[in-house]
Amino acid sequence: MSGVGNRAAILTLSRIANYGLMMVSPIILVRLLSVEQFGHYREFLLYVSVLQSIALFSINHSLLYCIPAQPRSRWRTVRQTAILIACSSVLVVGLTAAIDAASGGRVIGPLLLPVCAFTLVSTNLDFWDYYWVATERPGLVLAYSSVRLAARVVVAVVVAALTHRVLIIIWALVALEGLRLALTMVAFLIADKSATEPPLAEPWREQLRYCLPSGIAWVLSTCNRNIGAIAVVKVLGAAPLAEYSIGKYGEPVVVTLRSSVSGVLLPEMVKRGRGSRQASIGLWQRATVVNAIMLFPVAVLLTRYARPLVATVFGASYVSAALVLQIYMLIVIREVFDFAPALRALNRNRPLVESSVASLIVSAALLVPLVPAAGIAGAMLAIAIGTLVDAGWLAYRTSTAYQLSLRHLVPWGGVGKTAAAALLAGAILATSAWTQMLGFGGIVLAGAAYVALFTLLVLALRVPEAYELIGWLRRLVPSRAASPSRRT
């Protein structure tokens, strides 16, 4: 697993660095905009994220399956992907505009034009990350996505500082993505080698066969993640949406930690699955323990220090988001068990649709009473319960697909030891002396001490994946051992 581990580590670290840039902007924007203005900005991002998910429909993600399946025709697959995304994005934007007009502007309203424009320019030719992962070049993801995200952050912050107007910030981001689209179009035309490659075995059909169930599952998953925010903005308004979004502030990091491992895992599982299903599921089990090692400490730390973190980083106006953040940790724990790669490696995507439908129904049913009764905390609780339903169904369907009991499917030993280490290390956080004596600096020191103790405990409990993870990180650091220079 060392090759997979190295690529996963590189991809994870690069994406965390990139999201670090993206996560800086809310910290600055909450100080440049009022709570209401920041809420409208988050409303724009909410609509965009949903439409982008529908427009992309997992078409770009299909490269992780299609390129390893037909490696000699990778650029034909890429060209086909670009055409599918272009058609899908135009269709989605057109339907959205028609539905909003028919509803009298109740769906999106005044933000319709910039939302549609941003969706078109940001989704087209947005497949490079997946292409580089599928071709085992995760290092290029860092260069491309870093520039893209850094530009977004700089544009949003600078325009906000100069104008303090949400609509101008939004249109500046639209212009930036339009420039990206033009530049990537030139790069695509230069790099395209599809004319010299052999034809695809099943042009369109194989990719569509993958995308249809996977895309539906992806869209439903996006709706599951955002239905709480939609309910908040429609029932409670823009200001509560701003607070709710702060409660989910860490979501990009959590998704990155899990999806980076899964993104690298899927192509390798497809390759290994041709020879042995046992080898394929064994790789998934080890990746699940790695997810636990990375995410369990996050859940413990943020649950313990949610209130002082929110108050210090975002200000007293957002302190009500702390409870939302603590409830969100239930979702963090659920993210450890990512059954999607195990199912997609067998090209069985229907269970992903089934689980997403079940989760969406449960979440929607719970949002109706919980949002009016408990506000933004009720919205997050409804979503958390829905994700647990999703995990339960996927666990059952994965065990059936691999003909394994849940006892033998899920690596309970490694996950259990990791959970025990995370909880035992939490004893160091029990005292309030950290914050009483050092304030916010005490949180930083407590977090560092907790991570160090957790690392020692997980190694003492002999979790093999912990040793592998440390090895991956060591290999990312260039050796500084100086070799004596030879004189001639």
Secondary structure, DSSP 8 states (H G I E B T S, - for coil): -HHHHHHHHHHHHHHHHHHHHHHHHHHHHHHHS-HHHHHHHHHHHHHHHHHHHHHHTTTTTTHHHHHHHSGGGHHHHHHHHHHHHHHHHHHHHHHHHHHHHHTTS-SSGGGHHHHHHHHHHHHTT--HHHHHHHTT-THHHHHHHHHHHHHHHHHHHHHHHHH--HHHHHHHHHHHHHHHHHHHHHHHHHH--GGGS---SSTTHHHHHHHHHHHHHHHHHHHHHHHHHHHHHHHT-HHHHHHHHHHTTTHHHHHHHHHHHHHHHHHHHHHHHTT-HHHHHHHHHHHHHHHHHHHHHHHHHHHHHHHHHHHHHH-GGGTTHHHHHHHHHHHHHHTT---HHHHHTTT--HHHHHHHHHHHHHHHHHHHHHHHHHHHHHHHHHHHHHHHHHHHHHHHHHHHHTT--HHHHS-HHHHHHHHHHHHHHGGGGS-SHHHHHHTHHHHHHHHHHHHHHHHHHHHHTT-HHHHHHHHHHHHHS-----------
